[in-house]
Amino acid sequence: MKRKVVQHGPATLIISLPSTWVKKYEVSKGDELNIIEDDNSLLVSTEIKRKSIEAEIDITDLDRTSIMYVIRGFYRLGYDKIKINFKKPTTMYQRAGKEISTHVVIHTEVNRLVGYEVIQESDKSCTIKDLQDASGKDFDQVLRRIFLLLNEASKSLVEGAKTKNDIILETIENKHDTITKFASYCLRLLNKKNHPTPRKTSYYYHIIASIDRIVDIIKYAARDLRKYKTEASPEILKILEKTHDTIYNYYKFFYKYDNEKIREMNGNRYMLEKKIRSLPNGTPTIEIIIATNIFHILEMLLDLVEARTALEY
């Protein structure tokens, strides 16, 4: 929408506030508003708490993973209350090839979402509510924790593959779940509160969502190594080690912008592409799958260099 600027007195220019926004947040004469200057934009906000955002959905035809993604999606979008309806007490867990309790699936996902709690249940419904008013003050601290956990997960993948240690590889599952929990929390904060510099919000969102995807790739690689009892070849170990180095370099680059780090990450990407293309004949199929999937991490990190550059300027 557009608003015409009106001169009020010899040196004051004013614009009117949209009536729908004023009514929604019950702004009245004498109230104080926060104004943030961001280049050629002004962000006007009020301390008045907005009304609860609620939804009602039916998950009857969804499988376990889809149900979890739907709940997570509503959480990240900033919904405060969700009523979930379903006609069957069980749903299909496709990876395990069996039916499991729908209530168990809902509780599993809710336990991964900071602030969400199940407040009411029946045989065919479940109501989730946000019982924590996120302030956004801990965004930076949680984001750094995400990066540290990502580094720990990639390091565990290298160590587990090198020593053929299933216990180390299994710890990646917990690291994955914690990263997903923190990533969902940060994305929710961005949707509910925006970043203090509004034009940077979409770049932070892209970086955090991509990290969530990167740790998925690491988790699946660890699962494959455990499932197929694969003894990683020297070539595969080198690929895993260089990928870990690049993840760590991106972490350092994110907190201290450095052109040399960009060059180094780009060099790793091209070096690993050559290594994958030159894997010897007879390399086990599962190793080729792991290497190819891991290579996507480097592609994603280079994409995230662009996003981090936007945050710098």
Secondary structure in CASP SS format (residue, H / E / C, confidence):
PFRMAT SS
TARGET T0000
AUTHOR 0000-0000-0000
METHOD secondary structure of the structure
MODEL  1
M C 1.00
K C 1.00
R C 1.00
K C 1.00
V C 1.00
V E 1.00
Q E 1.00
H E 1.00
G C 1.00
P C 1.00
A C 1.00
T E 1.00
L E 1.00
I E 1.00
I C 1.00
S C 1.00
L C 1.00
P C 1.00
S H 1.00
T H 1.00
W H 1.00
V H 1.00
K H 1.00
K H 1.00
Y C 1.00
E C 1.00
V C 1.00
S C 1.00
K C 1.00
G C 1.00
D C 1.00
E C 1.00
L C 1.00
N E 1.00
I E 1.00
I E 1.00
E E 1.00
D E 1.00
D C 1.00
N C 1.00
S E 1.00
L E 1.00
L E 1.00
V E 1.00
S E 1.00
T C 1.00
E C 1.00
I C 1.00
K C 1.00
R C 1.00
K C 1.00
S C 1.00
I C 1.00
E E 1.00
A E 1.00
E E 1.00
I E 1.00
D E 1.00
I C 1.00
T C 1.00
D C 1.00
L C 1.00
D C 1.00
R H 1.00
T H 1.00
S H 1.00
I H 1.00
M H 1.00
Y H 1.00
V H 1.00
I H 1.00
R H 1.00
G H 1.00
F H 1.00
Y H 1.00
R H 1.00
L H 1.00
G C 1.00
Y C 1.00
D C 1.00
K E 1.00
I E 1.00
K E 1.00
I E 1.00
N E 1.00
F C 1.00
K C 1.00
K C 1.00
P C 1.00
T E 1.00
T E 1.00
M E 1.00
Y E 1.00
Q C 1.00
R C 1.00
A C 1.00
G C 1.00
K E 1.00
E E 1.00
I E 1.00
S E 1.00
T H 1.00
H H 1.00
V H 1.00
V H 1.00
I H 1.00
H H 1.00
T H 1.00
E H 1.00
V H 1.00
N C 1.00
R C 1.00
L C 1.00
V C 1.00
G C 1.00
Y E 1.00
E E 1.00
V E 1.00
I E 1.00
Q E 1.00
E E 1.00
S E 1.00
D C 1.00
K C 1.00
S E 1.00
C E 1.00
T E 1.00
I E 1.00
K E 1.00
D E 1.00
L C 1.00
Q C 1.00
D C 1.00
A C 1.00
S C 1.00
G C 1.00
K C 1.00
D C 1.00
F H 1.00
D H 1.00
Q H 1.00
V H 1.00
L H 1.00
R H 1.00
R H 1.00
I H 1.00
F H 1.00
L H 1.00
L H 1.00
L H 1.00
N H 1.00
E H 1.00
A H 1.00
S H 1.00
K H 1.00
S H 1.00
L H 1.00
V H 1.00
E H 1.00
G H 1.00
A H 1.00
K H 1.00
T H 1.00
K C 1.00
N C 1.00
D H 1.00
I H 1.00
I H 1.00
L H 1.00
E H 1.00
T H 1.00
I H 1.00
E H 1.00
N H 1.00
K H 1.00
H H 1.00
D H 1.00
T H 1.00
I H 1.00
T H 1.00
K H 1.00
F H 1.00
A H 1.00
S H 1.00
Y H 1.00
C H 1.00
L H 1.00
R H 1.00
L H 1.00
L H 1.00
N H 1.00
K H 1.00
K H 1.00
N C 1.00
H C 1.00
P C 1.00
T C 1.00
P H 1.00
R H 1.00
K H 1.00
T H 1.00
S H 1.00
Y H 1.00
Y H 1.00
Y H 1.00
H H 1.00
I H 1.00
I H 1.00
A H 1.00
S H 1.00
I H 1.00
D H 1.00
R H 1.00
I H 1.00
V H 1.00
D H 1.00
I H 1.00
I H 1.00
K H 1.00
Y H 1.00
A H 1.00
A H 1.00
R H 1.00
D H 1.00
L H 1.00
R H 1.00
K H 1.00
Y C 1.00
K C 1.00
T C 1.00
E C 1.00
A C 1.00
S C 1.00
P H 1.00
E H 1.00
I H 1.00
L H 1.00
K H 1.00
I H 1.00
L H 1.00
E H 1.00
K H 1.00
T H 1.00
H H 1.00
D H 1.00
T H 1.00
I H 1.00
Y H 1.00
N H 1.00
Y H 1.00
Y H 1.00
K H 1.00
F H 1.00
F H 1.00
Y H 1.00
K C 1.00
Y C 1.00
D C 1.00
N H 1.00
E H 1.00
K H 1.00
I H 1.00
R H 1.00
E H 1.00
M H 1.00
N H 1.00
G H 1.00
N H 1.00
R H 1.00
Y H 1.00
M H 1.00
L H 1.00
E H 1.00
K H 1.00
K H 1.00
I H 1.00
R H 1.00
S C 1.00
L C 1.00
P C 1.00
N C 1.00
G C 1.00
T C 1.00
P C 1.00
T H 1.00
I H 1.00
E H 1.00
I H 1.00
I H 1.00
I H 1.00
A H 1.00
T H 1.00
N H 1.00
I H 1.00
F H 1.00
H H 1.00
I H 1.00
L H 1.00
E H 1.00
M H 1.00
L H 1.00
L H 1.00
D H 1.00
L H 1.00
V H 1.00
E H 1.00
A H 1.00
R H 1.00
T H 1.00
A H 1.00
L H 1.00
E H 1.00
Y C 1.00
END
